[in-house]
Amino acid sequence: MILVTGGAGFIGSNLVQALSARGEEVVVLDRLGEGEKWRNLEGCVLAGLWPPEALDAALAMVPRAVVHLGAISATTATDGDAVAADNLMLSLRLWEWCAARQVPLIYASSAATYGDGAEGFDDVQDAAGLARFRPLNLYGWSKHAFDRRVAQMLAIGRPAPPQWAGLKFFNVYGPREAHKGRMASVVLHKWREVMAGQPARLFASDRPGIPDGGQMRDFVWVGDAVAAMIWLLDTPRVSGLFNLGSGRARSFADLAGALFAALGRAPDIEYVPMPADLAGKYQYFTEAPMARLRQAGFAQPPTSLEEGVQRYVAWLSENLWNRAG
């Protein structure tokens, strides 16, 4: 049995769908709320569905592996105590439990740990290497704090799970993300705008030398993220902190172009000022060096932005419940 925290969320539910489809027993730790989030788990066979406060009951089922994806993931979060409790302390508790019982642990880190990218995006895992990164927001700091504690525990010989893998997810997009609201992918937001008869609105640049829509991200199809996690579950010899992206930065203008192409429409883009709460905290370039994960043996090629957007648009047209948000 595999325990997936955050298993009704975006990346988590896509993983649970894949694990269920191949006959795995899966227990989900998450909240469904009163909206349509439950639909993320439609079609899955679940061995249990517990709220986060029932962690002890879920662990009492003694999973063969834990995939820890649950977190406060909003990059605009401001409640430091809540973020520390959910993103740092819960992660430490799961690490200690998995180490004590020799259960593999895969957990979500984030590309937000790299800050503005001035120090690069190399997925180093030693304490000295990690120390140079400066996240731009509370969410990124909380993920970085756990990565650094893992590095410290390993350096001083503290007990560790038999397999552990921290995944620095870059800009993941795809099905089952509507519940994320403002934190859903740009693909979904732009699709909604276009389907409502509006132009696709992108942030204007507030940096010299970078054109409007020229901000770049490593956009990664959620199916590629799921494939990497399943590969890790099937490859217990591999441990480490790994980037998880496509390996190629693309502009938001490229993304909008891919969306209009998938819809068979001529591009219609409007540029709007950067929101005040993102000023000075907005990454202008991210790109995931994927050499470490490739060298470890993960060989699946990345899905191109154009192909991923095409798949997502097709999925959205068949799943009306995911349109609202």
Phi and psi restraints in degrees (value plus and minus 20) as a CYANA .aco file:
   2 ILE   PHI    -135.6   -95.6
   2 ILE   PSI     110.9   150.9
   3 LEU   PHI    -116.5   -76.5
   3 LEU   PSI     106.6   146.6
   4 VAL   PHI    -139.0   -99.0
   4 VAL   PSI      88.3   128.3
   5 THR   PHI     -99.6   -59.6
   5 THR   PSI     124.9   164.9
   6 GLY   PHI      48.0    88.0
   6 GLY   PSI       5.9    45.9
   7 GLY   PHI     -93.5   -53.5
   7 GLY   PSI     -29.3    10.7
   8 ALA   PHI    -120.5   -80.5
   8 ALA   PSI     -21.2    18.8
   9 GLY   PHI     -99.8   -59.8
   9 GLY   PSI    -186.8  -146.8
  10 PHE   PHI     -84.9   -44.9
  10 PHE   PSI     -91.7   -51.7
  11 ILE   PHI     -85.3   -45.3
  11 ILE   PSI     -60.2   -20.2
  12 GLY   PHI     -79.2   -39.2
  12 GLY   PSI     -64.6   -24.6
  13 SER   PHI     -89.8   -49.8
  13 SER   PSI     -53.3   -13.3
  14 ASN   PHI     -86.8   -46.8
  14 ASN   PSI     -56.0   -16.0
  15 LEU   PHI     -86.5   -46.5
  15 LEU   PSI     -65.5   -25.5
  16 VAL   PHI     -81.1   -41.1
  16 VAL   PSI     -60.5   -20.5
  17 GLN   PHI     -77.0   -37.0
  17 GLN   PSI     -65.6   -25.6
  18 ALA   PHI     -88.6   -48.6
  18 ALA   PSI     -61.9   -21.9
  19 LEU   PHI     -85.1   -45.1
  19 LEU   PSI     -62.6   -22.6
  20 SER   PHI     -83.1   -43.1
  20 SER   PSI     -59.7   -19.7
  21 ALA   PHI     -83.4   -43.4
  21 ALA   PSI     -47.0    -7.0
  22 ARG   PHI    -119.4   -79.4
  22 ARG   PSI      -6.8    33.2
  23 GLY   PHI      68.4   108.4
  23 GLY   PSI      -8.9    31.1
  24 GLU   PHI     -92.8   -52.8
  24 GLU   PSI     126.8   166.8
  25 GLU   PHI    -101.7   -61.7
  25 GLU   PSI     105.0   145.0
  26 VAL   PHI    -148.8  -108.8
  26 VAL   PSI     111.7   151.7
  27 VAL   PHI    -130.7   -90.7
  27 VAL   PSI     111.4   151.4
  28 VAL   PHI    -127.4   -87.4
  28 VAL   PSI     114.7   154.7
  29 LEU   PHI    -134.4   -94.4
  29 LEU   PSI      89.5   129.5
  30 ASP   PHI    -193.4  -153.4
  30 ASP   PSI     150.9   190.9
  31 ARG   PHI    -129.6   -89.6
  31 ARG   PSI     118.8   158.8
  32 LEU   PHI    -114.5   -74.5
  32 LEU   PSI     -49.6    -9.6
  33 GLY   PHI      50.2    90.2
  33 GLY   PSI    -181.6  -141.6
  34 GLU   PHI    -126.4   -86.4
  34 GLU   PSI     -17.7    22.3
  35 GLY   PHI    -114.1   -74.1
  35 GLY   PSI    -163.8  -123.8
  36 GLU   PHI    -119.3   -79.3
  36 GLU   PSI      -7.6    32.4
  37 LYS   PHI     -80.6   -40.6
  37 LYS   PSI     -48.5    -8.5
  38 TRP   PHI     -78.3   -38.3
  38 TRP   PSI     -47.6    -7.6
  39 ARG   PHI     -85.3   -45.3
  39 ARG   PSI     -40.5    -0.5
  40 ASN   PHI     -78.8   -38.8
  40 ASN   PSI     -43.6    -3.6
  41 LEU   PHI    -126.1   -86.1
  41 LEU   PSI     -11.6    28.4
  42 GLU   PHI     -77.6   -37.6
  42 GLU   PSI     115.8   155.8
  43 GLY   PHI      68.5   108.5
  43 GLY   PSI     -30.2     9.8
  44 CYS   PHI    -106.7   -66.7
  44 CYS   PSI     126.3   166.3
  45 VAL   PHI    -118.1   -78.1
  45 VAL   PSI      98.8   138.8
  46 LEU   PHI    -131.0   -91.0
  46 LEU   PSI     116.7   156.7
  47 ALA   PHI    -104.0   -64.0
  47 ALA   PSI     -31.0     9.0
  48 GLY   PHI     157.4   197.4
  48 GLY   PSI     132.4   172.4
  49 LEU   PHI    -161.0  -121.0
  49 LEU   PSI      85.4   125.4
  50 TRP   PHI    -136.5   -96.5
  50 TRP   PSI     127.4   167.4
  51 PRO   PHI     -93.8   -53.8
  51 PRO   PSI     139.6   179.6
  52 PRO   PHI     -75.4   -35.4
  52 PRO   PSI     -53.2   -13.2
  53 GLU   PHI     -90.7   -50.7
  53 GLU   PSI     -29.0    11.0
  54 ALA   PHI    -118.4   -78.4
  54 ALA   PSI       7.9    47.9
  55 LEU   PHI     -74.9   -34.9
  55 LEU   PSI     -63.4   -23.4
  56 ASP   PHI     -79.6   -39.6
  56 ASP   PSI     -60.6   -20.6
  57 ALA   PHI     -85.9   -45.9
  57 ALA   PSI     -59.2   -19.2
  58 ALA   PHI     -86.7   -46.7
  58 ALA   PSI     -61.9   -21.9
  59 LEU   PHI     -88.2   -48.2
  59 LEU   PSI     -47.7    -7.7
  60 ALA   PHI     -83.6   -43.6
  60 ALA   PSI     -38.1     1.9
  61 MET   PHI     -97.7   -57.7
  61 MET   PSI     -25.2    14.8
  62 VAL   PHI      32.5    72.5
  62 VAL   PSI      53.7    93.7
  63 PRO   PHI     -85.8   -45.8
  63 PRO   PSI     134.6   174.6
  64 ARG   PHI    -101.6   -61.6
  64 ARG   PSI     -36.3     3.7
  65 ALA   PHI    -178.0  -138.0
  65 ALA   PSI     131.9   171.9
  66 VAL   PHI    -140.6  -100.6
  66 VAL   PSI     108.7   148.7
  67 VAL   PHI    -133.0   -93.0
  67 VAL   PSI      89.8   129.8
  68 HIS   PHI    -120.6   -80.6
  68 HIS   PSI      78.9   118.9
  69 LEU   PHI    -134.2   -94.2
  69 LEU   PSI     -28.5    11.5
  70 GLY   PHI     -90.3   -50.3
  70 GLY   PSI     115.1   155.1
  71 ALA   PHI    -192.1  -152.1
  71 ALA   PSI     143.8   183.8
  72 ILE   PHI    -103.8   -63.8
  72 ILE   PSI      86.7   126.7
  73 SER   PHI    -123.1   -83.1
  73 SER   PSI     -18.4    21.6
  74 ALA   PHI     -90.9   -50.9
  74 ALA   PSI     105.5   145.5
  75 THR   PHI     -92.9   -52.9
  75 THR   PSI     -29.8    10.2
  76 THR   PHI    -119.2   -79.2
  76 THR   PSI     -14.7    25.3
  77 ALA   PHI     -79.0   -39.0
  77 ALA   PSI     122.5   162.5
  78 THR   PHI    -145.9  -105.9
  78 THR   PSI     -28.8    11.2
  79 ASP   PHI    -103.5   -63.5
  79 ASP   PSI      74.0   114.0
  80 GLY   PHI     -81.1   -41.1
  80 GLY   PSI     -58.0   -18.0
  81 ASP   PHI     -86.1   -46.1
  81 ASP   PSI     -63.2   -23.2
  82 ALA   PHI     -86.7   -46.7
  82 ALA   PSI     -62.4   -22.4
  83 VAL   PHI     -85.9   -45.9
  83 VAL   PSI     -61.7   -21.7
  84 ALA   PHI     -82.8   -42.8
  84 ALA   PSI     -61.0   -21.0
  85 ALA   PHI     -85.5   -45.5
  85 ALA   PSI     -65.6   -25.6
  86 ASP   PHI     -98.8   -58.8
  86 ASP   PSI     -61.9   -21.9
  87 ASN   PHI    -114.3   -74.3
  87 ASN   PSI     -47.0    -7.0
  88 LEU   PHI    -125.6   -85.6
  88 LEU   PSI     -79.2   -39.2
  89 MET   PHI     -87.1   -47.1
  89 MET   PSI     -59.1   -19.1
  90 LEU   PHI     -85.2   -45.2
  90 LEU   PSI     -58.9   -18.9
  91 SER   PHI     -83.7   -43.7
  91 SER   PSI     -62.1   -22.1
  92 LEU   PHI     -82.9   -42.9
  92 LEU   PSI     -59.1   -19.1
  93 ARG   PHI     -83.8   -43.8
  93 ARG   PSI     -63.0   -23.0
  94 LEU   PHI     -87.4   -47.4
  94 LEU   PSI     -57.7   -17.7
  95 TRP   PHI     -78.8   -38.8
  95 TRP   PSI     -68.1   -28.1
  96 GLU   PHI     -83.6   -43.6
  96 GLU   PSI     -60.8   -20.8
  97 TRP   PHI     -84.2   -44.2
  97 TRP   PSI     -66.4   -26.4
  98 CYS   PHI     -85.8   -45.8
  98 CYS   PSI     -56.3   -16.3
  99 ALA   PHI     -86.3   -46.3
  99 ALA   PSI     -63.4   -23.4
 100 ALA   PHI     -86.4   -46.4
 100 ALA   PSI     -53.6   -13.6
 101 ARG   PHI    -126.2   -86.2
 101 ARG   PSI     -15.3    24.7
 102 GLN   PHI      35.2    75.2
 102 GLN   PSI      33.4    73.4
 103 VAL   PHI    -132.3   -92.3
 103 VAL   PSI     111.3   151.3
 104 PRO   PHI     -79.7   -39.7
 104 PRO   PSI     124.8   164.8
 105 LEU   PHI    -151.0  -111.0
 105 LEU   PSI     102.4   142.4
 106 ILE   PHI    -133.0   -93.0
 106 ILE   PSI     110.9   150.9
 107 TYR   PHI    -155.8  -115.8
 107 TYR   PSI     138.2   178.2
 108 ALA   PHI    -110.1   -70.1
 108 ALA   PSI      97.4   137.4
 109 SER   PHI    -116.7   -76.7
 109 SER   PSI    -171.7  -131.7
 110 SER   PHI    -183.4  -143.4
 110 SER   PSI     130.2   170.2
 111 ALA   PHI     -87.1   -47.1
 111 ALA   PSI     -35.1     4.9
 112 ALA   PHI     -84.2   -44.2
 112 ALA   PSI     -37.0     3.0
 113 THR   PHI     -86.4   -46.4
 113 THR   PSI     -39.4     0.6
 114 TYR   PHI    -102.5   -62.5
 114 TYR   PSI     -27.2    12.8
 115 GLY   PHI      45.6    85.6
 115 GLY   PSI    -155.8  -115.8
 116 ASP   PHI    -102.5   -62.5
 116 ASP   PSI     -17.1    22.9
 117 GLY   PHI      64.7   104.7
 117 GLY   PSI     -17.9    22.1
 118 ALA   PHI     -81.3   -41.3
 118 ALA   PSI     -48.2    -8.2
 119 GLU   PHI    -118.8   -78.8
 119 GLU   PSI      -7.0    33.0
 120 GLY   PHI      65.1   105.1
 120 GLY   PSI    -195.8  -155.8
 121 PHE   PHI    -149.0  -109.0
 121 PHE   PSI      11.4    51.4
 122 ASP   PHI     -97.0   -57.0
 122 ASP   PSI     110.6   150.6
 123 ASP   PHI    -104.1   -64.1
 123 ASP   PSI      41.8    81.8
 124 VAL   PHI     -89.2   -49.2
 124 VAL   PSI     135.4   175.4
 125 GLN   PHI    -150.2  -110.2
 125 GLN   PSI     -15.2    24.8
 126 ASP   PHI    -104.5   -64.5
 126 ASP   PSI     134.1   174.1
 127 ALA   PHI     -79.1   -39.1
 127 ALA   PSI     -63.2   -23.2
 128 ALA   PHI     -86.5   -46.5
 128 ALA   PSI     -61.2   -21.2
 129 GLY   PHI     -85.3   -45.3
 129 GLY   PSI     -61.5   -21.5
 130 LEU   PHI     -87.5   -47.5
 130 LEU   PSI     -50.3   -10.3
 131 ALA   PHI     -83.0   -43.0
 131 ALA   PSI     -40.7    -0.7
 132 ARG   PHI     -99.9   -59.9
 132 ARG   PSI     -35.9     4.1
 133 PHE   PHI    -101.1   -61.1
 133 PHE   PSI     124.6   164.6
 134 ARG   PHI    -150.2  -110.2
 134 ARG   PSI      74.2   114.2
 135 PRO   PHI     -78.7   -38.7
 135 PRO   PSI     132.5   172.5
 136 LEU   PHI    -111.4   -71.4
 136 LEU   PSI     -33.2     6.8
 137 ASN   PHI    -164.4  -124.4
 137 ASN   PSI     151.4   191.4
 138 LEU   PHI     -81.1   -41.1
 138 LEU   PSI     -62.7   -22.7
 139 TYR   PHI     -79.2   -39.2
 139 TYR   PSI     -69.9   -29.9
 140 GLY   PHI     -80.8   -40.8
 140 GLY   PSI     -60.2   -20.2
 141 TRP   PHI     -80.4   -40.4
 141 TRP   PSI     -63.7   -23.7
 142 SER   PHI     -83.9   -43.9
 142 SER   PSI     -59.5   -19.5
 143 LYS   PHI     -89.0   -49.0
 143 LYS   PSI     -58.9   -18.9
 144 HIS   PHI     -86.4   -46.4
 144 HIS   PSI     -57.3   -17.3
 145 ALA   PHI     -81.3   -41.3
 145 ALA   PSI     -59.2   -19.2
 146 PHE   PHI     -91.4   -51.4
 146 PHE   PSI     -63.0   -23.0
 147 ASP   PHI     -75.8   -35.8
 147 ASP   PSI     -62.3   -22.3
 148 ARG   PHI     -89.3   -49.3
 148 ARG   PSI     -57.3   -17.3
 149 ARG   PHI     -86.4   -46.4
 149 ARG   PSI     -58.7   -18.7
 150 VAL   PHI     -79.0   -39.0
 150 VAL   PSI     -66.9   -26.9
 151 ALA   PHI     -79.7   -39.7
 151 ALA   PSI     -60.4   -20.4
 152 GLN   PHI     -86.1   -46.1
 152 GLN   PSI     -65.3   -25.3
 153 MET   PHI     -80.7   -40.7
 153 MET   PSI     -61.2   -21.2
 154 LEU   PHI     -85.4   -45.4
 154 LEU   PSI     -59.0   -19.0
 155 ALA   PHI     -86.8   -46.8
 155 ALA   PSI     -54.2   -14.2
 156 ILE   PHI    -117.7   -77.7
 156 ILE   PSI     -14.8    25.2
 157 GLY   PHI      61.9   101.9
 157 GLY   PSI       2.2    42.2
 158 ARG   PHI     -88.5   -48.5
 158 ARG   PSI     134.3   174.3
 159 PRO   PHI     -77.5   -37.5
 159 PRO   PSI     123.6   163.6
 160 ALA   PHI    -152.0  -112.0
 160 ALA   PSI     135.6   175.6
 161 PRO   PHI     -79.6   -39.6
 161 PRO   PSI     136.0   176.0
 162 PRO   PHI     -83.8   -43.8
 162 PRO   PSI     -49.0    -9.0
 163 GLN   PHI    -157.0  -117.0
 163 GLN   PSI     116.0   156.0
 164 TRP   PHI    -161.7  -121.7
 164 TRP   PSI     124.2   164.2
 165 ALA   PHI    -169.0  -129.0
 165 ALA   PSI     101.3   141.3
 166 GLY   PHI    -121.2   -81.2
 166 GLY   PSI     109.3   149.3
 167 LEU   PHI    -131.4   -91.4
 167 LEU   PSI      98.4   138.4
 168 LYS   PHI    -107.6   -67.6
 168 LYS   PSI      64.5   104.5
 169 PHE   PHI     -84.7   -44.7
 169 PHE   PSI     113.8   153.8
 170 PHE   PHI    -111.7   -71.7
 170 PHE   PSI    -162.2  -122.2
 171 ASN   PHI    -106.6   -66.6
 171 ASN   PSI      69.8   109.8
 172 VAL   PHI    -102.0   -62.0
 172 VAL   PSI     119.0   159.0
 173 TYR   PHI    -159.7  -119.7
 173 TYR   PSI     138.4   178.4
 174 GLY   PHI     125.6   165.6
 174 GLY   PSI    -191.4  -151.4
 175 PRO   PHI     -78.9   -38.9
 175 PRO   PSI     135.3   175.3
 176 ARG   PHI      51.4    91.4
 176 ARG   PSI      19.9    59.9
 177 GLU   PHI    -139.9   -99.9
 177 GLU   PSI     -15.7    24.3
 178 ALA   PHI     -79.3   -39.3
 178 ALA   PSI     -53.4   -13.4
 179 HIS   PHI     -85.9   -45.9
 179 HIS   PSI     -33.1     6.9
 180 LYS   PHI     -95.9   -55.9
 180 LYS   PSI     -30.4     9.6
 181 GLY   PHI      41.1    81.1
 181 GLY   PSI    -148.7  -108.7
 182 ARG   PHI     -80.8   -40.8
 182 ARG   PSI     -47.4    -7.4
 183 MET   PHI    -104.4   -64.4
 183 MET   PSI     -17.9    22.1
 184 ALA   PHI     -85.7   -45.7
 184 ALA   PSI     144.6   184.6
 185 SER   PHI     -86.0   -46.0
 185 SER   PSI     137.3   177.3
 186 VAL   PHI     -81.0   -41.0
 186 VAL   PSI     -52.7   -12.7
 187 VAL   PHI     -77.5   -37.5
 187 VAL   PSI     -68.7   -28.7
 188 LEU   PHI     -85.4   -45.4
 188 LEU   PSI     -63.9   -23.9
 189 HIS   PHI     -81.2   -41.2
 189 HIS   PSI     -64.3   -24.3
 190 LYS   PHI     -89.1   -49.1
 190 LYS   PSI     -56.7   -16.7
 191 TRP   PHI     -80.5   -40.5
 191 TRP   PSI     -63.9   -23.9
 192 ARG   PHI     -81.4   -41.4
 192 ARG   PSI     -63.3   -23.3
 193 GLU   PHI     -81.3   -41.3
 193 GLU   PSI     -67.2   -27.2
 194 VAL   PHI     -85.3   -45.3
 194 VAL   PSI     -61.8   -21.8
 195 MET   PHI     -87.6   -47.6
 195 MET   PSI     -40.8    -0.8
 196 ALA   PHI    -107.6   -67.6
 196 ALA   PSI     -14.1    25.9
 197 GLY   PHI      63.4   103.4
 197 GLY   PSI      -4.5    35.5
 198 GLN   PHI    -124.2   -84.2
 198 GLN   PSI     143.3   183.3
 199 PRO   PHI     -91.2   -51.2
 199 PRO   PSI     139.9   179.9
 200 ALA   PHI     -97.2   -57.2
 200 ALA   PSI      98.8   138.8
 201 ARG   PHI    -115.8   -75.8
 201 ARG   PSI     105.2   145.2
 202 LEU   PHI    -141.0  -101.0
 202 LEU   PSI     135.8   175.8
 203 PHE   PHI     -90.1   -50.1
 203 PHE   PSI     113.5   153.5
 204 ALA   PHI     -89.3   -49.3
 204 ALA   PSI     133.9   173.9
 205 SER   PHI     -97.2   -57.2
 205 SER   PSI     120.6   160.6
 206 ASP   PHI    -137.3   -97.3
 206 ASP   PSI       4.5    44.5
 207 ARG   PHI    -145.4  -105.4
 207 ARG   PSI     112.9   152.9
 208 PRO   PHI     -79.6   -39.6
 208 PRO   PSI     121.0   161.0
 209 GLY   PHI      66.2   106.2
 209 GLY   PSI     -28.0    12.0
 210 ILE   PHI    -133.4   -93.4
 210 ILE   PSI      98.9   138.9
 211 PRO   PHI     -91.6   -51.6
 211 PRO   PSI     140.9   180.9
 212 ASP   PHI     -77.6   -37.6
 212 ASP   PSI     112.1   152.1
 213 GLY   PHI      58.5    98.5
 213 GLY   PSI     -19.2    20.8
 214 GLY   PHI    -108.6   -68.6
 214 GLY   PSI     -22.9    17.1
 215 GLN   PHI     -81.1   -41.1
 215 GLN   PSI     120.5   160.5
 216 MET   PHI    -141.9  -101.9
 216 MET   PSI     124.1   164.1
 217 ARG   PHI    -156.1  -116.1
 217 ARG   PSI     137.0   177.0
 218 ASP   PHI    -112.2   -72.2
 218 ASP   PSI      76.5   116.5
 219 PHE   PHI    -104.9   -64.9
 219 PHE   PSI     107.9   147.9
 220 VAL   PHI    -146.1  -106.1
 220 VAL   PSI     108.6   148.6
 221 TRP   PHI     -84.7   -44.7
 221 TRP   PSI     114.2   154.2
 222 VAL   PHI     -80.4   -40.4
 222 VAL   PSI     -50.5   -10.5
 223 GLY   PHI     -82.8   -42.8
 223 GLY   PSI     -51.5   -11.5
 224 ASP   PHI     -89.8   -49.8
 224 ASP   PSI     -58.0   -18.0
 225 ALA   PHI     -84.2   -44.2
 225 ALA   PSI     -62.6   -22.6
 226 VAL   PHI     -83.5   -43.5
 226 VAL   PSI     -63.0   -23.0
 227 ALA   PHI     -80.0   -40.0
 227 ALA   PSI     -58.8   -18.8
 228 ALA   PHI     -86.9   -46.9
 228 ALA   PSI     -61.2   -21.2
 229 MET   PHI     -86.3   -46.3
 229 MET   PSI     -61.2   -21.2
 230 ILE   PHI     -86.2   -46.2
 230 ILE   PSI     -59.1   -19.1
 231 TRP   PHI     -80.0   -40.0
 231 TRP   PSI     -61.8   -21.8
 232 LEU   PHI     -84.4   -44.4
 232 LEU   PSI     -62.3   -22.3
 233 LEU   PHI     -80.3   -40.3
 233 LEU   PSI     -53.0   -13.0
 234 ASP   PHI    -107.9   -67.9
 234 ASP   PSI     -23.9    16.1
 235 THR   PHI    -148.5  -108.5
 235 THR   PSI      51.4    91.4
 236 PRO   PHI     -84.7   -44.7
 236 PRO   PSI     -31.9     8.1
 237 ARG   PHI     -93.2   -53.2
 237 ARG   PSI     -36.0     4.0
 238 VAL   PHI    -116.6   -76.6
 238 VAL   PSI     103.9   143.9
 239 SER   PHI    -153.2  -113.2
 239 SER   PSI     137.0   177.0
 240 GLY   PHI     124.9   164.9
 240 GLY   PSI     157.6   197.6
 241 LEU   PHI    -121.8   -81.8
 241 LEU   PSI     102.0   142.0
 242 PHE   PHI    -150.5  -110.5
 242 PHE   PSI     120.4   160.4
 243 ASN   PHI     -88.1   -48.1
 243 ASN   PSI     127.6   167.6
 244 LEU   PHI    -157.0  -117.0
 244 LEU   PSI      76.5   116.5
 245 GLY   PHI    -166.4  -126.4
 245 GLY   PSI    -185.5  -145.5
 246 SER   PHI    -107.9   -67.9
 246 SER   PSI     -41.8    -1.8
 247 GLY   PHI      69.6   109.6
 247 GLY   PSI     -16.1    23.9
 248 ARG   PHI    -160.9  -120.9
 248 ARG   PSI     100.8   140.8
 249 ALA   PHI     -95.4   -55.4
 249 ALA   PSI     118.3   158.3
 250 ARG   PHI    -151.5  -111.5
 250 ARG   PSI     132.4   172.4
 251 SER   PHI    -101.9   -61.9
 251 SER   PSI     140.8   180.8
 252 PHE   PHI     -85.4   -45.4
 252 PHE   PSI     -50.3   -10.3
 253 ALA   PHI     -83.7   -43.7
 253 ALA   PSI     -58.9   -18.9
 254 ASP   PHI     -80.7   -40.7
 254 ASP   PSI     -63.3   -23.3
 255 LEU   PHI     -81.4   -41.4
 255 LEU   PSI     -67.0   -27.0
 256 ALA   PHI     -80.9   -40.9
 256 ALA   PSI     -60.5   -20.5
 257 GLY   PHI     -81.7   -41.7
 257 GLY   PSI     -60.9   -20.9
 258 ALA   PHI     -84.9   -44.9
 258 ALA   PSI     -57.1   -17.1
 259 LEU   PHI     -85.2   -45.2
 259 LEU   PSI     -68.8   -28.8
 260 PHE   PHI     -83.4   -43.4
 260 PHE   PSI     -56.9   -16.9
 261 ALA   PHI     -83.1   -43.1
 261 ALA   PSI     -61.9   -21.9
 262 ALA   PHI     -84.6   -44.6
 262 ALA   PSI     -50.9   -10.9
 263 LEU   PHI    -108.5   -68.5
 263 LEU   PSI     -26.5    13.5
 264 GLY   PHI      49.7    89.7
 264 GLY   PSI      15.3    55.3
 265 ARG   PHI    -144.5  -104.5
 265 ARG   PSI     137.3   177.3
 266 ALA   PHI     -94.4   -54.4
 266 ALA   PSI     122.6   162.6
 267 PRO   PHI     -80.1   -40.1
 267 PRO   PSI     119.2   159.2
 268 ASP   PHI    -161.3  -121.3
 268 ASP   PSI      76.0   116.0
 269 ILE   PHI    -138.5   -98.5
 269 ILE   PSI     115.8   155.8
 270 GLU   PHI    -142.6  -102.6
 270 GLU   PSI     116.0   156.0
 271 TYR   PHI    -122.4   -82.4
 271 TYR   PSI     112.3   152.3
 272 VAL   PHI    -142.1  -102.1
 272 VAL   PSI     136.1   176.1
 273 PRO   PHI     -83.6   -43.6
 273 PRO   PSI     131.2   171.2
 274 MET   PHI     -83.1   -43.1
 274 MET   PSI     109.9   149.9
 275 PRO   PHI     -79.7   -39.7
 275 PRO   PSI     126.9   166.9
 276 ALA   PHI     -80.1   -40.1
 276 ALA   PSI     -55.7   -15.7
 277 ASP   PHI     -95.5   -55.5
 277 ASP   PSI     -27.7    12.3
 278 LEU   PHI    -126.1   -86.1
 278 LEU   PSI     -30.6     9.4
 279 ALA   PHI     -80.6   -40.6
 279 ALA   PSI     107.9   147.9
 280 GLY   PHI      60.1   100.1
 280 GLY   PSI     -24.6    15.4
 281 LYS   PHI    -141.7  -101.7
 281 LYS   PSI      -9.4    30.6
 282 TYR   PHI    -122.2   -82.2
 282 TYR   PSI     103.8   143.8
 283 GLN   PHI     -95.6   -55.6
 283 GLN   PSI     112.6   152.6
 284 TYR   PHI    -117.3   -77.3
 284 TYR   PSI     -32.8     7.2
 285 PHE   PHI    -176.0  -136.0
 285 PHE   PSI     108.0   148.0
 286 THR   PHI    -156.9  -116.9
 286 THR   PSI     121.3   161.3
 287 GLU   PHI    -175.6  -135.6
 287 GLU   PSI     110.4   150.4
 288 ALA   PHI    -112.9   -72.9
 288 ALA   PSI      88.0   128.0
 289 PRO   PHI     -83.4   -43.4
 289 PRO   PSI     102.7   142.7
 290 MET   PHI    -125.0   -85.0
 290 MET   PSI      -8.9    31.1
 291 ALA   PHI     -80.5   -40.5
 291 ALA   PSI     -61.0   -21.0
 292 ARG   PHI     -85.1   -45.1
 292 ARG   PSI     -63.9   -23.9
 293 LEU   PHI     -89.3   -49.3
 293 LEU   PSI     -56.8   -16.8
 294 ARG   PHI     -85.9   -45.9
 294 ARG   PSI     -63.6   -23.6
 295 GLN   PHI     -84.1   -44.1
 295 GLN   PSI     -48.5    -8.5
 296 ALA   PHI     -92.8   -52.8
 296 ALA   PSI     -37.5     2.5
 297 GLY   PHI     105.0   145.0
 297 GLY   PSI     -24.3    15.7
 298 PHE   PHI     -98.6   -58.6
 298 PHE   PSI      93.5   133.5
 299 ALA   PHI    -131.1   -91.1
 299 ALA   PSI     -25.0    15.0
 300 GLN   PHI     -82.2   -42.2
 300 GLN   PSI     107.1   147.1
 301 PRO   PHI     -90.0   -50.0
 301 PRO   PSI     131.1   171.1
 302 PRO   PHI     -92.6   -52.6
 302 PRO   PSI     130.9   170.9
 303 THR   PHI     -99.9   -59.9
 303 THR   PSI     110.5   150.5
 304 SER   PHI     -85.9   -45.9
 304 SER   PSI     136.9   176.9
 305 LEU   PHI     -78.2   -38.2
 305 LEU   PSI     -62.8   -22.8
 306 GLU   PHI     -83.4   -43.4
 306 GLU   PSI     -63.8   -23.8
 307 GLU   PHI     -88.8   -48.8
 307 GLU   PSI     -61.7   -21.7
 308 GLY   PHI     -83.3   -43.3
 308 GLY   PSI     -63.6   -23.6
 309 VAL   PHI     -84.7   -44.7
 309 VAL   PSI     -59.6   -19.6
 310 GLN   PHI     -79.3   -39.3
 310 GLN   PSI     -65.2   -25.2
 311 ARG   PHI     -83.0   -43.0
 311 ARG   PSI     -62.4   -22.4
 312 TYR   PHI     -86.4   -46.4
 312 TYR   PSI     -64.2   -24.2
 313 VAL   PHI     -80.2   -40.2
 313 VAL   PSI     -61.2   -21.2
 314 ALA   PHI     -83.1   -43.1
 314 ALA   PSI     -61.6   -21.6
 315 TRP   PHI     -85.4   -45.4
 315 TRP   PSI     -62.9   -22.9
 316 LEU   PHI     -80.7   -40.7
 316 LEU   PSI     -57.0   -17.0
 317 SER   PHI     -87.0   -47.0
 317 SER   PSI     -39.3     0.7
 318 GLU   PHI    -123.2   -83.2
 318 GLU   PSI     -24.5    15.5
 319 ASN   PHI    -150.5  -110.5
 319 ASN   PSI      61.9   101.9
 320 LEU   PHI     -81.2   -41.2
 320 LEU   PSI     -50.6   -10.6
 321 TRP   PHI     -84.4   -44.4
 321 TRP   PSI     -43.9    -3.9
 322 ASN   PHI    -105.1   -65.1
 322 ASN   PSI     -19.7    20.3
 323 ARG   PHI     -99.0   -59.0
 323 ARG   PSI     -55.2   -15.2
 324 ALA   PHI    -100.3   -60.3
 324 ALA   PSI     138.7   178.7
